[in-house]
Amino acid sequence: MDQLIKVFATGPLPKQVKEKLARFADLKSWEEPTEISEEHLLEQIKDRTAVICLLGDKMSAEVMDAAPELKLIANVAVGFDNVDLVHAKKRGILVVNTPGVLDNATADLAFALLLACARRIVEADQYVRNHEWQGWRTDLLLGSELSGKTLGIVGMGRIGEAMARRGLGFGMKIIYTRKGNEEKDHRLTRELSARRVSLPELISSSDFISIHSPLNHETRHLIGKVELSRVKKHCILINTARGAVVDQKALIAALQDGKLAGAGLDVFEDEPKVPDELIALKNVVIVPHIGSATSETRTAMANLAMEGLLTAFSERLPENTVNKDVWPLFLERLKVGASR
Ligand code: GLV
């Protein structure tokens, strides 16, 4: 590394990540308990060559342009819909993310939401706390069984597959949608007896639908009014991906009308805002975007983001690069920076 990397981290980093980074970089970080505002971000980033950011930080053209020397964005998330990739390419800014290290944690949470909805755990907990429990009854808080039911996975990537394995362990049948060639489908059929179907087929034949697609221009509102009008009567929807993959207004209407029996939601269209209409619904379990929130996973994510950053500044292409086509321009900018 020919030059000292000037890093700004938009949130606190684990101790060991901080210590390693400090050996190679001049590190500044946002340590406040609240998310950094755009105004502060614009100010803090000015003289920085790299930023380690979180999924709530909008890495817009304006933010990037506030930092003329910015060469790399390390997003501590696998999803990168918060980063303007078109502008990053124009500027020659490399973007790295954190794939692979959060699959189990996220699938655990998706399955926890699925179980919580199916067995009405939150409602039952409140029932006891409200001193409503009068005694055992055959019809008290009946939920639905998982065994033998169909779990439809929208987006069978790494996290979707981890979710499918959990479903299989509970005796569920797995169907899924995904993009890409058939080789992976053969393996998924062999290993999980899973079947790839079209989105309309998944929508109309699943008892539980779990969303695992990234958010991009093809998946925004992938599940909308039409899809929600075609689900099975007792269908429960789980979303741990990105809120905007589901049309939130249509989701609320489907839950209010009873078209959809329930939903387990970790993500929302305009986080951290959660509409009052959703909060008012008993058949919804809501958690604050904690899919990857285990100590092990959060450390691994920060570590992977940092390693991506250090690898790139050592002139080696990180495996976790989102925009590999920017690499030649990044290298060129690195050399210009070093010769100054
Ligand atoms: C979490 O939502 C992530 O994208 O890592």
Residues whose N, C-alpha, C, O or C-beta is under 5 A from the ligand:
A	BS01	GLV	V76 A77 V78 G79 A241
